[in-house]
Amino acid sequence: MKGEEEDYHKDELPTLDQVLTRKTLPPICLYNFYIVMRDRLKMEEILDFYLDLQHHELLWRRYVKAMQRTGHLSESDLSEGYQSQRVISRLSQHPNSPTPTQDTTTTTTTAAAAAAAAAAAATGLRPPLRGTVVLPNTFSLSSSITNTTEHLTNAAAIPSRNEVIDSAQRLLVRYLVPSATKEIAQYLPPELVTSLRRELEKPSGARDDPVLFKEVKEYLFDYMQRQAYPKFLRLKVWGNITLYQQLGRLVFGLVSLLAALTTSLSFIFLGYPQWRIRFWANFASILGWYFKHFNLLDRFRSSLGACI
């Protein structure tokens, strides 16, 4: 029995799509790609938008599945996919349809309030006000973040339409409006940003489906494919020197070249012969040139590692 097949061959480099969908292993992984985008290329907002858009698509997919289970969508509606125009048209007819999550939340809240009132009556304390929920204890910030992450990744957590709308509006406010915290308008054509904002900022009937962002997603993917991914591969695949090592080698190379130049000029003015002491000063210049120019791939280290 063969093991689970990988998405890419061992002798081939993974594609950008495989990296973005978390199908690769270090050093060519999403984490390292984000570090390079943030620290070296200074364009992490593109990757942030792409990953947030992936989360929005996942939210939409889970919402469509929930609407199918509640009977608002049929199997024939999903025959063309979760983002088809037929699904979007059918869901626009039920903008505020309830989901099983709302019923479950209401039942849980009522049960929690009843249990709190019974506990207060037994201990003689004042019962809580109606509409409030009494938590059994106080969670720390780290545990709340963990619980939130588990809730989002849990398949049983069914989102509502308001959560899908809020997710689309967060993409607008965080990335597309002028002076946003992570504005990406400088990487997109102006007409594309204008049309996208026009659809999202409608006072009534604003769209929230992932199809609206399809063109932007493809444009940014092509941009990362051309501008960022080749540099990422050059750093992580064809390079064996880190950023701090590059800076150290550059400083050492410049100091060595300066020392070799001053020493050679001093020997010339002092009248030393060319093929004796002055000849050995050339080694410092060669060493400085090596460390200054080979600041991405050290061929000597590569050869030494291959021999070992």
Summary of the structure (lengths in Angstrom):
residues: 308
radius of gyration: 30.0
end to end distance: 34.7
largest distance: 104.5
contacts: 801
relative contact order: 0.10
helix: 64%
strand: 0%
